[in-house]
Amino acid sequence: MTDSSNDHAGLRQAEAESFEGSIRSAGLKVTAPRLAVLRALTDMPHSNADALFGAVRAGLPGTSLQAVYGVLGSFTTAGLVRRIEPAGSPALFERRVGDNHHHIVCTRCNVVHDVDCAVGHAPCLTPSDALGFDVRAAEVIYWGLCAQCQLDTASQLDTASQLDTATP
């Protein structure tokens, strides 16, 4: 093996050990499907169960969609992953937990990005009347057009405008 192959193998082993440690520290048993889902979530944050299943199935062909849902459920309950539910979208999952960050979603292509708290620290927003609740988190989803969709839209408008002026 070359040095870069050794480096890659070492990084892969360190990653696997880190994933195993995360799963154990959440009080869960380490299994191949759990490792695969955690790896897929690391590579593909803000993914739905179907997308994660596709990624997991590539490495573990015997894994079922139901198994992925089961892993996501246990990870969410254990606090290892966060489930977000933007309106009109299937549930999305991510590994970034515990910091009460928010999300911004493109209304055209549905890309999702993390946005840090708008004000201070968790819960970073306070209701005008908490009705006796001890508020610990606030979930905000911003909606708009991502930079790429803005460019695409402007380009389409330019093309349409050019066609309108070229027609007699």
GUKE-852820 format. One record per atom (N, C-alpha, C): residue number from 1; x, y, z. Coordinates in Angstrom, 3 decimals, always signed. Layout:
BEGIN
(dovex NUM,(X,Y,Z))
...
end
This chain:
BEGIN
(dovex 1,(+0.831,-1.187,+0.000))
(dovex 1,(+0.000,+0.000,+0.000))
(dovex 1,(+0.870,+1.243,+0.000))
(dovex 2,(+0.362,+2.290,-0.654))
(dovex 2,(+1.064,+3.566,-0.650))
(dovex 2,(+0.723,+4.314,+0.622))
(dovex 3,(+1.478,+5.382,+0.873))
(dovex 3,(+1.202,+6.174,+2.065))
(dovex 3,(-0.195,+6.770,+2.036))
(dovex 4,(-0.663,+7.218,+0.840))
(dovex 4,(-1.999,+7.803,+0.773))
(dovex 4,(-3.064,+6.746,+1.026))
(dovex 5,(-2.833,+5.510,+0.614))
(dovex 5,(-3.772,+4.428,+0.907))
(dovex 5,(-3.818,+4.171,+2.404))
(dovex 6,(-2.671,+4.186,+3.043))
(dovex 6,(-2.619,+4.012,+4.497))
(dovex 6,(-3.325,+5.160,+5.194))
(dovex 7,(-3.117,+6.393,+4.702))
(dovex 7,(-3.770,+7.559,+5.295))
(dovex 7,(-5.281,+7.429,+5.172))
(dovex 8,(-5.752,+7.024,+3.991))
(dovex 8,(-7.184,+6.879,+3.758))
(dovex 8,(-7.766,+5.786,+4.660))
(dovex 9,(-7.082,+4.673,+4.763))
(dovex 9,(-7.547,+3.574,+5.615))
(dovex 9,(-7.570,+4.015,+7.079))
(dovex 10,(-6.561,+4.770,+7.490))
(dovex 10,(-6.510,+5.268,+8.867))
(dovex 10,(-7.648,+6.228,+9.160))
(dovex 11,(-7.958,+7.110,+8.209))
(dovex 11,(-9.064,+8.047,+8.389))
(dovex 11,(-10.400,+7.305,+8.442))
(dovex 12,(-10.547,+6.304,+7.597))
(dovex 12,(-11.776,+5.504,+7.570))
(dovex 12,(-11.958,+4.771,+8.898))
(dovex 13,(-10.862,+4.238,+9.436))
(dovex 13,(-10.926,+3.533,+10.719))
(dovex 13,(-11.265,+4.509,+11.845))
(dovex 14,(-10.657,+5.688,+11.837))
(dovex 14,(-10.946,+6.694,+12.867))
(dovex 14,(-12.408,+7.134,+12.784))
(dovex 15,(-12.910,+7.281,+11.557))
(dovex 15,(-14.316,+7.656,+11.365))
(dovex 15,(-15.231,+6.570,+11.922))
(dovex 16,(-14.933,+5.316,+11.611))
(dovex 16,(-15.744,+4.195,+12.097))
(dovex 16,(-15.741,+4.162,+13.626))
(dovex 17,(-14.586,+4.368,+14.238))
(dovex 17,(-14.497,+4.371,+15.692))
(dovex 17,(-15.295,+5.531,+16.285))
(dovex 18,(-15.252,+6.679,+15.619))
(dovex 18,(-16.020,+7.841,+16.070))
(dovex 18,(-17.518,+7.548,+15.998))
(dovex 19,(-17.970,+6.951,+14.898))
(dovex 19,(-19.379,+6.597,+14.750))
(dovex 19,(-19.788,+5.595,+15.813))
(dovex 20,(-18.951,+4.582,+16.036))
(dovex 20,(-19.253,+3.574,+17.056))
(dovex 20,(-19.375,+4.231,+18.430))
(dovex 21,(-18.457,+5.139,+18.729))
(dovex 21,(-18.495,+5.845,+20.011))
(dovex 21,(-19.753,+6.684,+20.163))
(dovex 22,(-20.177,+7.345,+19.094))
(dovex 22,(-21.411,+8.141,+19.135))
(dovex 22,(-22.613,+7.261,+19.411))
(dovex 23,(-22.673,+6.123,+18.744))
(dovex 23,(-23.807,+5.208,+18.920))
(dovex 23,(-23.824,+4.657,+20.347))
(dovex 24,(-22.669,+4.227,+20.831))
(dovex 24,(-22.596,+3.684,+22.203))
(dovex 24,(-22.941,+4.748,+23.243))
(dovex 25,(-22.428,+5.981,+23.035))
(dovex 25,(-22.692,+7.034,+24.019))
(dovex 25,(-24.163,+7.428,+24.047))
(dovex 26,(-24.896,+7.104,+22.982))
(dovex 26,(-26.341,+7.343,+22.965))
(dovex 26,(-27.090,+6.187,+23.623))
(dovex 27,(-26.350,+5.177,+24.111))
(dovex 27,(-26.964,+4.036,+24.784))
(dovex 27,(-27.512,+2.992,+23.833))
(dovex 28,(-26.996,+2.976,+22.599))
(dovex 28,(-27.473,+2.032,+21.603))
(dovex 28,(-26.395,+1.022,+21.246))
(dovex 29,(-26.825,-0.129,+20.783))
(dovex 29,(-25.917,-1.164,+20.323))
(dovex 29,(-25.405,-0.793,+18.930))
(dovex 30,(-24.137,-1.037,+18.684))
(dovex 30,(-23.533,-0.759,+17.379))
(dovex 30,(-23.890,-1.902,+16.431))
(dovex 31,(-24.543,-1.548,+15.312))
(dovex 31,(-24.885,-2.525,+14.274))
(dovex 31,(-24.463,-1.955,+12.921))
(dovex 32,(-24.347,-2.822,+11.938))
(dovex 32,(-23.959,-2.372,+10.595))
(dovex 32,(-24.962,-1.362,+10.025))
(dovex 33,(-26.283,-1.583,+10.135))
(dovex 33,(-27.217,-0.579,+9.625))
(dovex 33,(-27.103,+0.766,+10.340))
(dovex 34,(-26.887,+0.744,+11.646))
(dovex 34,(-26.738,+2.009,+12.383))
(dovex 34,(-25.482,+2.745,+11.937))
(dovex 35,(-24.393,+2.019,+11.773))
(dovex 35,(-23.167,+2.655,+11.277))
(dovex 35,(-23.373,+3.240,+9.882))
(dovex 36,(-24.055,+2.484,+9.030))
(dovex 36,(-24.276,+2.930,+7.652))
(dovex 36,(-25.170,+4.167,+7.605))
(dovex 37,(-26.210,+4.193,+8.419))
(dovex 37,(-27.098,+5.365,+8.441))
(dovex 37,(-26.355,+6.580,+8.980))
(dovex 38,(-25.567,+6.412,+10.018))
(dovex 38,(-24.804,+7.529,+10.577))
(dovex 38,(-23.809,+8.071,+9.552))
(dovex 39,(-23.150,+7.175,+8.839))
(dovex 39,(-22.202,+7.594,+7.791))
(dovex 39,(-22.951,+8.351,+6.685))
(dovex 40,(-24.109,+7.828,+6.263))
(dovex 40,(-24.891,+8.482,+5.214))
(dovex 40,(-25.364,+9.862,+5.670))
(dovex 41,(-25.787,+9.983,+6.926))
(dovex 41,(-26.219,+11.291,+7.437))
(dovex 41,(-25.072,+12.279,+7.519))
(dovex 42,(-23.881,+11.774,+7.787))
(dovex 42,(-22.700,+12.633,+7.813))
(dovex 42,(-22.406,+13.171,+6.409))
(dovex 43,(-22.551,+12.298,+5.427))
(dovex 43,(-22.284,+12.675,+4.034))
(dovex 43,(-23.423,+13.469,+3.413))
(dovex 44,(-24.649,+13.232,+3.885))
(dovex 44,(-25.836,+13.831,+3.266))
(dovex 44,(-26.768,+14.420,+4.327))
(dovex 45,(-26.366,+15.523,+4.985))
(dovex 45,(-27.262,+16.108,+5.993))
(dovex 45,(-28.550,+16.601,+5.334))
(dovex 46,(-29.603,+16.676,+6.114))
(dovex 46,(-30.928,+17.126,+5.655))
(dovex 46,(-31.511,+16.178,+4.614))
(dovex 47,(-31.289,+14.889,+4.794))
(dovex 47,(-31.822,+13.880,+3.872))
(dovex 47,(-33.064,+13.233,+4.456))
(dovex 48,(-33.934,+12.760,+3.557))
(dovex 48,(-35.096,+12.019,+4.016))
(dovex 48,(-34.746,+10.529,+4.086))
(dovex 49,(-35.644,+9.743,+4.637))
(dovex 49,(-35.375,+8.315,+4.845))
(dovex 49,(-35.119,+7.582,+3.526))
(dovex 50,(-35.843,+7.950,+2.473))
(dovex 50,(-35.653,+7.279,+1.186))
(dovex 50,(-34.246,+7.516,+0.631))
(dovex 51,(-33.772,+8.752,+0.710))
(dovex 51,(-32.425,+9.058,+0.215))
(dovex 51,(-31.373,+8.325,+1.041))
(dovex 52,(-31.577,+8.286,+2.350))
(dovex 52,(-30.631,+7.577,+3.217))
(dovex 52,(-30.659,+6.084,+2.920))
(dovex 53,(-31.838,+5.539,+2.667))
(dovex 53,(-31.964,+4.130,+2.315))
(dovex 53,(-31.160,+3.830,+1.049))
(dovex 54,(-31.258,+4.707,+0.050))
(dovex 54,(-30.497,+4.516,-1.183))
(dovex 54,(-29.003,+4.470,-0.924))
(dovex 55,(-28.529,+5.360,-0.056))
(dovex 55,(-27.099,+5.397,+0.259))
(dovex 55,(-26.679,+4.170,+1.066))
(dovex 56,(-27.507,+3.776,+2.017))
(dovex 56,(-27.183,+2.629,+2.875))
(dovex 56,(-27.224,+1.333,+2.075))
(dovex 57,(-28.221,+1.200,+1.212))
(dovex 57,(-28.392,-0.032,+0.435))
(dovex 57,(-27.193,-0.296,-0.477))
(dovex 58,(-26.524,+0.763,-0.930))
(dovex 58,(-25.345,+0.589,-1.781))
(dovex 58,(-24.257,-0.209,-1.060))
(dovex 59,(-24.091,+0.034,+0.237))
(dovex 59,(-23.070,-0.673,+1.006))
(dovex 59,(-23.585,-1.898,+1.737))
(dovex 60,(-24.884,-1.912,+2.022))
(dovex 60,(-25.522,-3.033,+2.729))
(dovex 60,(-26.768,-3.446,+1.949))
(dovex 61,(-26.594,-4.221,+0.885))
(dovex 61,(-27.723,-4.561,+0.011))
(dovex 61,(-28.896,-5.250,+0.703))
(dovex 62,(-28.674,-5.911,+1.818))
(dovex 62,(-29.752,-6.606,+2.512))
(dovex 62,(-30.584,-5.715,+3.420))
(dovex 63,(-30.234,-4.444,+3.530))
(dovex 63,(-30.951,-3.526,+4.419))
(dovex 63,(-32.284,-3.119,+3.804))
(dovex 64,(-33.305,-3.024,+4.642))
(dovex 64,(-34.632,-2.620,+4.166))
(dovex 64,(-34.909,-1.161,+4.520))
(dovex 65,(-35.880,-0.588,+3.827))
(dovex 65,(-36.323,+0.771,+4.143))
(dovex 65,(-36.849,+0.823,+5.570))
(dovex 66,(-37.546,-0.215,+5.984))
(dovex 66,(-38.070,-0.275,+7.354))
(dovex 66,(-36.935,-0.244,+8.382))
(dovex 67,(-35.834,-0.914,+8.086))
(dovex 67,(-34.680,-0.896,+8.996))
(dovex 67,(-34.116,+0.516,+9.121))
(dovex 68,(-34.053,+1.237,+8.005))
(dovex 68,(-33.549,+2.618,+8.028))
(dovex 68,(-34.485,+3.489,+8.868))
(dovex 69,(-35.799,+3.326,+8.680))
(dovex 69,(-36.755,+4.065,+9.509))
(dovex 69,(-36.570,+3.730,+10.989))
(dovex 70,(-36.347,+2.469,+11.292))
(dovex 70,(-36.126,+2.055,+12.673))
(dovex 70,(-34.879,+2.689,+13.271))
(dovex 71,(-33.799,+2.713,+12.490))
(dovex 71,(-32.554,+3.331,+12.951))
(dovex 71,(-32.769,+4.826,+13.178))
(dovex 72,(-33.418,+5.495,+12.239))
(dovex 72,(-33.670,+6.935,+12.376))
(dovex 72,(-34.533,+7.225,+13.604))
(dovex 73,(-35.520,+6.377,+13.845))
(dovex 73,(-36.360,+6.543,+15.033))
(dovex 73,(-35.572,+6.403,+16.320))
(dovex 74,(-34.735,+5.380,+16.398))
(dovex 74,(-33.942,+5.186,+17.627))
(dovex 74,(-32.901,+6.277,+17.783))
(dovex 75,(-32.300,+6.723,+16.686))
(dovex 75,(-31.330,+7.821,+16.751))
(dovex 75,(-31.990,+9.120,+17.210))
(dovex 76,(-33.198,+9.385,+16.704))
(dovex 76,(-33.906,+10.607,+17.083))
(dovex 76,(-34.275,+10.560,+18.559))
(dovex 77,(-34.812,+9.444,+19.008))
(dovex 77,(-35.183,+9.287,+20.416))
(dovex 77,(-33.970,+9.435,+21.327))
(dovex 78,(-32.835,+8.906,+20.897))
(dovex 78,(-31.609,+8.965,+21.701))
(dovex 78,(-30.914,+10.325,+21.622))
(dovex 79,(-31.395,+11.212,+20.741))
(dovex 79,(-30.785,+12.531,+20.610))
(dovex 79,(-29.537,+12.550,+19.739))
(dovex 80,(-29.328,+11.500,+18.989))
(dovex 80,(-28.153,+11.400,+18.125))
(dovex 80,(-28.368,+12.135,+16.804))
(dovex 81,(-29.616,+12.203,+16.364))
(dovex 81,(-29.957,+12.963,+15.159))
(dovex 81,(-31.173,+13.828,+15.451))
(dovex 82,(-31.360,+14.814,+14.597))
(dovex 82,(-32.502,+15.715,+14.712))
(dovex 82,(-33.403,+15.514,+13.498))
(dovex 83,(-34.692,+15.490,+13.744))
(dovex 83,(-35.699,+15.367,+12.688))
(dovex 83,(-36.305,+16.742,+12.473))
(dovex 84,(-36.315,+17.191,+11.241))
(dovex 84,(-36.978,+18.454,+10.919))
(dovex 84,(-38.061,+18.165,+9.884))
(dovex 85,(-39.122,+18.956,+9.916))
(dovex 85,(-40.247,+18.707,+9.029))
(dovex 85,(-40.706,+19.990,+8.344))
(dovex 86,(-39.976,+20.417,+7.318))
(dovex 86,(-40.431,+21.598,+6.579))
(dovex 86,(-41.786,+21.307,+5.920))
(dovex 87,(-42.667,+22.286,+5.909))
(dovex 87,(-43.993,+22.118,+5.319))
(dovex 87,(-43.889,+21.605,+3.888))
(dovex 88,(-44.712,+20.618,+3.568))
(dovex 88,(-44.741,+20.083,+2.212))
(dovex 88,(-43.592,+19.162,+1.874))
(dovex 89,(-42.807,+18.785,+2.859))
(dovex 89,(-41.632,+17.946,+2.630))
(dovex 89,(-41.697,+16.742,+3.554))
(dovex 90,(-41.132,+15.608,+3.122))
(dovex 90,(-41.024,+14.501,+4.087))
(dovex 90,(-40.040,+14.894,+5.192))
(dovex 91,(-40.099,+14.190,+6.288))
(dovex 91,(-39.174,+14.463,+7.391))
(dovex 91,(-37.738,+14.363,+6.894))
(dovex 92,(-36.917,+15.288,+7.350))
(dovex 92,(-35.499,+15.308,+7.022))
(dovex 92,(-34.713,+15.074,+8.303))
(dovex 93,(-33.530,+14.499,+8.163))
(dovex 93,(-32.720,+14.165,+9.328))
(dovex 93,(-31.328,+14.759,+9.190))
(dovex 94,(-30.736,+15.105,+10.327))
(dovex 94,(-29.382,+15.649,+10.347))
(dovex 94,(-28.694,+15.262,+11.642))
(dovex 95,(-27.360,+15.331,+11.627))
(dovex 95,(-26.576,+14.979,+12.812))
(dovex 95,(-26.325,+16.159,+13.725))
(dovex 96,(-26.510,+17.379,+13.236))
(dovex 96,(-26.263,+18.564,+14.051))
(dovex 96,(-27.388,+18.688,+15.081))
(dovex 97,(-27.065,+18.401,+16.335))
(dovex 97,(-28.056,+18.405,+17.408))
(dovex 97,(-27.575,+19.254,+18.580))
(dovex 98,(-28.523,+19.669,+19.398))
(dovex 98,(-28.186,+20.297,+20.670))
(dovex 98,(-27.860,+21.768,+20.622))
(dovex 99,(-27.895,+22.403,+19.456))
(dovex 99,(-27.531,+23.818,+19.426))
(dovex 99,(-28.686,+24.716,+18.989))
(dovex 100,(-29.878,+24.154,+18.789))
(dovex 100,(-31.080,+24.910,+18.459))
(dovex 100,(-30.886,+25.830,+17.248))
(dovex 101,(-30.195,+25.342,+16.235))
(dovex 101,(-30.050,+26.136,+15.008))
(dovex 101,(-31.335,+26.041,+14.182))
(dovex 102,(-31.417,+26.853,+13.166))
(dovex 102,(-32.597,+26.906,+12.314))
(dovex 102,(-32.233,+26.448,+10.903))
(dovex 103,(-33.190,+26.565,+9.982))
(dovex 103,(-32.967,+26.100,+8.610))
(dovex 103,(-33.508,+27.101,+7.605))
(dovex 104,(-32.903,+27.107,+6.435))
(dovex 104,(-33.376,+27.914,+5.317))
(dovex 104,(-33.594,+26.959,+4.147))
(dovex 105,(-34.770,+27.059,+3.512))
(dovex 105,(-35.182,+26.116,+2.481))
(dovex 105,(-35.483,+26.877,+1.201))
(dovex 106,(-34.966,+26.387,+0.096))
(dovex 106,(-35.268,+26.987,-1.198))
(dovex 106,(-36.649,+26.490,-1.641))
(dovex 107,(-37.516,+27.423,-2.002))
(dovex 107,(-38.872,+27.068,-2.405))
(dovex 107,(-38.926,+26.501,-3.824))
(dovex 108,(-37.822,+26.561,-4.541))
(dovex 108,(-37.798,+26.033,-5.905))
(dovex 108,(-37.148,+24.650,-5.977))
(dovex 109,(-35.926,+24.522,-5.450))
(dovex 109,(-35.193,+23.248,-5.567))
(dovex 109,(-35.182,+22.436,-4.273))
(dovex 110,(-35.708,+23.001,-3.194))
(dovex 110,(-35.830,+22.339,-1.886))
(dovex 110,(-34.515,+22.089,-1.158))
(dovex 111,(-33.425,+22.720,-1.581))
(dovex 111,(-32.167,+22.580,-0.852))
(dovex 111,(-32.365,+23.167,+0.556))
(dovex 112,(-31.722,+22.542,+1.541))
(dovex 112,(-31.849,+22.972,+2.935))
(dovex 112,(-30.452,+23.254,+3.477))
(dovex 113,(-30.325,+24.368,+4.192))
(dovex 113,(-29.059,+24.710,+4.837))
(dovex 113,(-29.325,+25.085,+6.293))
(dovex 114,(-28.311,+24.914,+7.128))
(dovex 114,(-28.386,+25.331,+8.521))
(dovex 114,(-28.190,+26.835,+8.627))
(dovex 115,(-28.883,+27.438,+9.596))
(dovex 115,(-28.731,+28.852,+9.913))
(dovex 115,(-28.606,+28.935,+11.427))
(dovex 116,(-27.567,+29.594,+11.905))
(dovex 116,(-27.401,+29.718,+13.348))
(dovex 116,(-28.526,+30.552,+13.945))
(dovex 117,(-28.701,+30.447,+15.261))
(dovex 117,(-29.768,+31.164,+15.959))
(dovex 117,(-29.785,+32.636,+15.574))
(dovex 118,(-30.993,+33.166,+15.452))
(dovex 118,(-31.170,+34.562,+15.066))
(dovex 118,(-30.731,+35.508,+16.183))
(dovex 119,(-30.976,+35.135,+17.425))
(dovex 119,(-30.674,+36.006,+18.555))
(dovex 119,(-30.085,+35.171,+19.685))
(dovex 120,(-28.867,+35.452,+20.077))
(dovex 120,(-28.283,+34.804,+21.251))
(dovex 120,(-28.179,+33.303,+21.167))
(dovex 121,(-28.555,+32.645,+22.266))
(dovex 121,(-28.447,+31.188,+22.357))
(dovex 121,(-29.821,+30.574,+22.622))
(dovex 122,(-29.882,+29.258,+22.666))
(dovex 122,(-31.152,+28.539,+22.804))
(dovex 122,(-31.952,+29.063,+23.993))
(dovex 123,(-33.256,+29.227,+23.847))
(dovex 123,(-34.025,+28.965,+22.646))
(dovex 123,(-33.967,+30.083,+21.619))
(dovex 124,(-33.314,+31.138,+21.861))
(dovex 124,(-33.035,+32.282,+20.976))
(dovex 124,(-34.280,+33.049,+20.547))
(dovex 125,(-35.448,+32.546,+20.778))
(dovex 125,(-36.696,+33.277,+20.567))
(dovex 125,(-37.587,+32.998,+21.761))
(dovex 126,(-38.279,+34.009,+22.225))
(dovex 126,(-39.137,+33.846,+23.382))
(dovex 126,(-40.569,+34.213,+22.983))
(dovex 127,(-41.538,+33.345,+23.264))
(dovex 127,(-42.925,+33.680,+22.924))
(dovex 127,(-43.436,+34.831,+23.792))
(dovex 128,(-44.391,+35.570,+23.275))
(dovex 128,(-44.940,+36.689,+24.048))
(dovex 128,(-45.629,+36.182,+25.313))
(dovex 129,(-46.194,+34.979,+25.269))
(dovex 129,(-46.794,+34.351,+26.440))
(dovex 129,(-46.494,+32.863,+26.370))
(dovex 130,(-45.644,+32.372,+27.246))
(dovex 130,(-45.237,+30.964,+27.236))
(dovex 130,(-46.303,+30.050,+27.839))
(dovex 131,(-47.384,+30.619,+28.362))
(dovex 131,(-48.502,+29.840,+28.907))
(dovex 131,(-48.052,+28.801,+29.927))
(dovex 132,(-47.035,+29.140,+30.715))
(dovex 132,(-46.548,+28.248,+31.751))
(dovex 132,(-45.528,+27.227,+31.291))
(dovex 133,(-45.231,+27.213,+29.995))
(dovex 133,(-44.240,+26.268,+29.467))
(dovex 133,(-42.832,+26.729,+29.820))
(dovex 134,(-41.946,+25.774,+30.005))
(dovex 134,(-40.512,+26.036,+30.126))
(dovex 134,(-39.938,+25.852,+28.720))
(dovex 135,(-39.847,+26.936,+27.962))
(dovex 135,(-39.431,+26.867,+26.559))
(dovex 135,(-37.937,+26.581,+26.493))
(dovex 136,(-37.581,+25.529,+25.773))
(dovex 136,(-36.181,+25.116,+25.659))
(dovex 136,(-35.641,+25.207,+24.245))
(dovex 137,(-36.521,+25.273,+23.269))
(dovex 137,(-36.075,+25.348,+21.876))
(dovex 137,(-37.107,+26.099,+21.053))
(dovex 138,(-36.635,+26.723,+20.001))
(dovex 138,(-37.510,+27.378,+19.032))
(dovex 138,(-37.073,+26.911,+17.655))
(dovex 139,(-38.036,+26.541,+16.834))
(dovex 139,(-37.705,+26.053,+15.503))
(dovex 139,(-38.192,+27.060,+14.472))
(dovex 140,(-37.268,+27.536,+13.672))
(dovex 140,(-37.585,+28.515,+12.639))
(dovex 140,(-37.146,+27.940,+11.302))
(dovex 141,(-37.999,+28.089,+10.307))
(dovex 141,(-37.621,+27.715,+8.947))
(dovex 141,(-37.821,+28.944,+8.076))
(dovex 142,(-36.741,+29.388,+7.475))
(dovex 142,(-36.796,+30.497,+6.535))
(dovex 142,(-37.035,+29.909,+5.148))
(dovex 143,(-37.822,+30.591,+4.327))
(dovex 143,(-38.138,+30.134,+2.982))
(dovex 143,(-37.702,+31.198,+1.982))
(dovex 144,(-37.159,+30.788,+0.857))
(dovex 144,(-36.760,+31.732,-0.179))
(dovex 144,(-36.120,+31.004,-1.341))
(dovex 145,(-35.492,+31.767,-2.222))
(dovex 145,(-34.783,+31.186,-3.366))
(dovex 145,(-33.292,+31.175,-3.075))
(dovex 146,(-32.664,+30.012,-3.273))
(dovex 146,(-31.209,+29.925,-3.094))
(dovex 146,(-30.526,+30.712,-4.208))
(dovex 147,(-29.247,+30.956,-4.060))
(dovex 147,(-28.500,+31.751,-5.036))
(dovex 147,(-28.578,+31.149,-6.440))
(dovex 148,(-28.452,+29.829,-6.556))
(dovex 148,(-28.490,+29.186,-7.876))
(dovex 148,(-29.862,+29.346,-8.522))
(dovex 149,(-30.925,+29.167,-7.751))
(dovex 149,(-32.274,+29.310,-8.313))
(dovex 149,(-32.556,+30.763,-8.695))
(dovex 150,(-31.988,+31.719,-7.951))
(dovex 150,(-32.130,+33.124,-8.340))
(dovex 150,(-31.476,+33.373,-9.694))
(dovex 151,(-30.277,+32.810,-9.888))
(dovex 151,(-29.588,+32.947,-11.170))
(dovex 151,(-30.376,+32.283,-12.293))
(dovex 152,(-30.882,+31.081,-12.027))
(dovex 152,(-31.657,+30.356,-13.038))
(dovex 152,(-32.912,+31.137,-13.417))
(dovex 153,(-33.591,+31.696,-12.421))
(dovex 153,(-34.807,+32.467,-12.669))
(dovex 153,(-34.495,+33.725,-13.475))
(dovex 154,(-33.426,+34.432,-13.104))
(dovex 154,(-33.037,+35.642,-13.838))
(dovex 154,(-32.679,+35.293,-15.274))
(dovex 155,(-31.991,+34.176,-15.472))
(dovex 155,(-31.607,+33.743,-16.812))
(dovex 155,(-32.836,+33.413,-17.648))
(dovex 156,(-33.811,+32.747,-17.052))
(dovex 156,(-35.042,+32.417,-17.766))
(dovex 156,(-35.818,+33.681,-18.134))
(dovex 157,(-35.836,+34.668,-17.221))
(dovex 157,(-36.518,+35.928,-17.501))
(dovex 157,(-35.835,+36.675,-18.639))
(dovex 158,(-34.483,+36.658,-18.638))
(dovex 158,(-33.727,+37.307,-19.714))
(dovex 158,(-34.033,+36.657,-21.054))
(dovex 159,(-34.066,+35.333,-21.079))
(dovex 159,(-34.349,+34.591,-22.312))
(dovex 159,(-35.755,+34.906,-22.807))
(dovex 160,(-36.726,+34.925,-21.892))
(dovex 160,(-38.108,+35.225,-22.266))
(dovex 160,(-38.229,+36.649,-22.784))
(dovex 161,(-37.524,+37.568,-22.151))
(dovex 161,(-37.543,+38.967,-22.580))
(dovex 161,(-36.950,+39.117,-23.975))
(dovex 162,(-35.863,+38.410,-24.245))
(dovex 162,(-35.222,+38.473,-25.565))
(dovex 162,(-36.159,+37.895,-26.630))
(dovex 163,(-36.872,+36.827,-26.295))
(dovex 163,(-37.804,+36.224,-27.244))
(dovex 163,(-38.973,+37.175,-27.530))
(dovex 164,(-39.451,+37.885,-26.495))
(dovex 164,(-40.565,+38.830,-26.659))
(dovex 164,(-40.181,+39.983,-27.575))
(dovex 165,(-38.954,+40.483,-27.429))
(dovex 165,(-38.522,+41.615,-28.255))
(dovex 165,(-38.174,+41.187,-29.676))
(dovex 166,(-37.865,+39.925,-29.882))
(dovex 166,(-37.502,+39.426,-31.214))
(dovex 166,(-38.737,+39.084,-32.042))
(dovex 167,(-39.882,+38.926,-31.394))
(dovex 167,(-41.102,+38.566,-32.120))
(dovex 167,(-41.777,+39.834,-32.666))
(dovex 168,(-42.174,+39.811,-33.957))
(dovex 168,(-42.805,+41.019,-34.507))
(dovex 168,(-44.204,+41.245,-34.007))
end
